[in-house]
Every structure is written in C-alpha cells, then in structure tokens.
Amino acid sequence: MFEAESLLIKTLLGGMAKDVHHIGSTSVPGLSAKPVIDMLLEVSDINELDKYHSAMAHAGYVARGENGIAGRRYFIKGGDQRSHQV
C-alpha cells in the first residue's frame, strides 16, 4: 500500500517531491501496527508545498497546515477512518 501511495504522491507533486519515506509501525515487517500508513515527504522547499494542496486534495488528502508543529505540513487521507498521513 505504501509503494502505490508513494508513487501517486510523487506523480502529483512532480519534482517537488524529492522522496517519500515509509515511517511508523507499518514500516516494520512483522510488527503489529495500526491501520494507518505513515509517510514522510521530503521536499526541496516546504513553503512551495503549499501550492500543491489542490493536487493532494485530488488524491483524497486534506491539508492540515502545520497542525501544531511549526515548520511542517500535515496531510491526512480517509477522514474518520484515516488510512494515510503525510
């Protein structure tokens, strides 16, 4: 599931996405994990990412801004049944 979502995000963001990393409990083989894919998006300029909210929305993501942590951008997918977070 991570690989497919990573490819989708890289396609949506083009050169803005330097890399997408699979982090959190679902990234560890054999470890019990919550059903949410945690991803860390590596970009060249965090402020430029703000221009891609529409592209992320087309993939089902909701932009939550810094969401309490200065300097980050946080996106969730799946609503109340969250499936992914970036």
C-alpha positions as CSV (number, residue, x, y, z in Angstrom):
1,M,0.0,0.0,0.0
2,F,2.9,2.4,0.8
3,E,4.5,1.8,-2.6
4,A,1.3,2.6,-4.5
5,E,0.7,5.8,-2.4
6,S,4.3,6.9,-2.7
7,L,4.1,6.7,-6.5
8,L,0.8,8.6,-6.5
9,I,2.3,11.4,-4.4
10,K,5.5,11.6,-6.5
11,T,3.4,11.8,-9.6
12,L,1.1,14.5,-8.2
13,L,4.0,16.6,-6.9
14,G,6.5,16.1,-9.7
15,G,9.9,17.4,-8.9
16,M,8.7,19.0,-5.7
17,A,8.8,15.5,-4.0
18,K,12.4,14.6,-3.6
19,D,11.5,11.3,-1.8
20,V,8.7,9.7,0.2
21,H,9.7,7.6,3.2
22,H,7.7,4.9,4.9
23,I,7.9,5.5,8.6
24,G,6.0,4.4,11.7
25,S,4.8,1.0,12.8
26,T,3.6,-0.2,9.4
27,S,7.1,0.2,8.0
28,V,8.5,-2.5,10.3
29,P,7.9,-6.1,8.9
30,G,6.2,-8.4,11.4
31,L,5.4,-5.6,13.9
32,S,1.8,-5.2,15.0
33,A,0.6,-1.9,13.5
34,K,-2.3,0.5,13.4
35,P,-4.1,0.6,10.1
36,V,-2.6,3.9,9.1
37,I,0.3,4.3,6.6
38,D,2.7,7.0,7.9
39,M,4.8,8.8,5.3
40,L,7.4,11.4,5.5
41,L,7.6,13.6,2.4
42,E,11.0,15.1,1.6
43,V,10.7,18.3,-0.4
44,S,13.1,21.0,-1.6
45,D,11.2,23.9,-0.2
46,I,8.4,23.4,2.4
47,N,6.8,26.7,1.6
48,E,6.4,25.7,-2.1
49,L,4.5,22.6,-1.0
50,D,1.6,24.9,-0.1
51,K,1.0,25.4,-3.8
52,Y,0.1,21.7,-4.1
53,H,-2.9,21.5,-1.8
54,S,-5.2,21.1,-4.7
55,A,-3.2,18.3,-6.2
56,M,-3.2,16.5,-2.8
57,A,-6.9,17.1,-2.5
58,H,-7.5,15.3,-5.8
59,A,-5.8,12.2,-4.3
60,G,-8.1,12.4,-1.2
61,Y,-5.8,14.3,1.2
62,V,-6.9,17.1,3.5
63,A,-4.3,19.7,4.2
64,R,-4.0,20.4,7.9
65,G,-1.2,23.0,7.7
66,E,1.4,22.9,10.5
67,N,-1.1,21.1,12.7
68,G,0.6,22.2,15.9
69,I,4.2,21.8,14.8
70,A,5.9,24.9,13.4
71,G,7.5,24.4,10.0
72,R,5.8,21.2,9.0
73,R,2.9,20.5,6.6
74,Y,0.5,17.7,7.5
75,F,-2.0,15.9,5.2
76,I,-4.5,13.2,6.1
77,K,-6.5,10.8,4.0
78,G,-9.5,8.7,4.8
79,G,-11.5,11.1,7.1
80,D,-12.7,9.4,10.3
81,Q,-11.2,6.1,9.0
82,R,-7.8,7.6,8.3
83,S,-5.7,5.4,6.1
84,H,-2.7,7.6,5.4
85,Q,-0.9,10.6,6.9
86,V,1.9,12.6,5.3
